[in-house]
C-alpha cells in the first residue's frame, strides 16, 4: 500500500472524527452517528468499513435481538489518537489565522 493511500485514509475528515469519537472506548453505530455532526449513515458505514479494513477499527457483533454491533479502536488505531489529536488542536488554535488568510486571498482574487 502506498503512503498516499494510508494518508488519504487517516487524513479523511470522517476518519479523523471517528478515531476521535472512539478514543475513550467502544461505541455503537448510532452513538457514533450522534457524536459526529453532519455524517450521513452511508458515509459513516463506508468510513467504518475502510477503517476496519485498514486494521484501525474492530467490529464486534453480539448476538441479540436486534444484534448489537460495537466499534472500537485496535492497537494500531489507538496509536493514531495522539497524531490526530495534535492535528485537531492545531486546527482549533489556528482557525482564525487560516480564515484571515483566506479572506485576504479571496479579496485579492476579486
C-alpha positions in Angstrom: 0.0 0.0 0.0 1.4 3.4 -1.0 1.9 6.1 1.7 -0.6 8.3 -0.2 -3.3 5.6 0.4 -2.7 5.5 4.1 -2.6 9.3 4.4 -5.8 9.5 2.4 -7.5 7.2 4.9 -6.2 8.7 8.1 -6.4 12.2 6.9 -10.0 11.9 5.7 -12.2 14.2 7.7 -14.7 11.4 8.7 -11.9 9.0 9.6 -10.4 11.6 11.9 -13.8 12.2 13.5 -14.4 8.5 14.0 -11.0 8.0 15.6 -11.5 10.9 17.9 -15.0 9.6 18.8 -13.6 6.2 19.7 -10.7 7.5 21.7 -12.5 6.9 25.0 -13.8 3.4 24.2 -16.1 1.4 22.0 -19.4 2.8 20.7 -22.4 1.6 18.8 -23.1 2.8 15.3 -26.0 5.1 16.3 -24.0 6.7 19.2 -21.2 7.4 16.7 -23.7 9.0 14.3 -25.0 11.2 17.1 -21.5 12.2 18.2 -20.3 13.1 14.7 -22.4 16.0 13.4 -23.1 16.1 9.7 -22.1 12.5 8.9 -24.7 10.5 7.0 -25.5 6.9 7.7 -23.9 5.9 4.4 -20.7 7.8 4.9 -20.3 6.6 8.5 -20.8 3.0 7.2 -18.2 3.5 4.5 -15.8 5.1 6.9 -16.1 2.4 9.5 -15.6 -0.3 6.8 -12.5 1.4 5.5 -11.0 1.8 9.0 -11.8 -1.8 9.8 -10.2 -2.9 6.5 -7.1 -1.0 7.3 -6.9 -2.5 10.8 -7.6 0.7 12.7 -11.1 -0.2 14.0 -12.6 -3.5 15.2 -16.2 -4.5 14.8 -17.8 -6.8 17.4 -21.2 -8.3 16.9 -23.1 -9.5 20.0 -25.9 -11.9 19.1 -29.1 -10.5 20.4 -32.4 -9.2 19.0 -31.6 -6.9 17.4 -27.9 -7.7 17.1 -25.6 -5.4 19.0 -22.6 -4.1 17.0 -19.8 -2.2 18.7 -16.9 -0.4 17.1 -13.5 0.1 18.9 -10.0 1.2 18.0 -7.5 -1.5 17.6 -4.0 -1.1 19.0 -3.0 0.3 15.6 -6.0 2.7 15.7 -5.1 3.8 19.2 -1.6 4.7 18.0 -3.2 7.2 15.7 -5.0 9.1 18.5 -2.1 11.3 19.5 -1.2 12.5 16.0 -4.9 13.1 15.2 -5.5 15.0 18.4 -2.4 17.1 17.7 -3.7 17.9 14.2 -7.1 18.8 15.6 -5.7 21.0 18.3 -3.5 22.8 15.7 -6.7 23.4 13.6 -8.5 24.8 16.6 -5.6 27.1 17.6 -5.1 28.4 14.0 -8.6 28.7 12.6 -8.6 32.4 13.0 -5.3 32.8 11.1 -6.5 30.5 8.3 -9.8 32.3 8.0 -7.9 35.7 7.9 -5.5 34.3 5.2 -8.5 33.1 3.1 -10.2 36.5 3.4 -7.0 38.2 2.2 -6.6 35.8 -0.7 -10.2 35.9 -1.7 -10.1 39.7 -1.6 -7.1 39.7 -4.0 -8.9 37.4 -6.4 -11.9 39.7 -6.9 
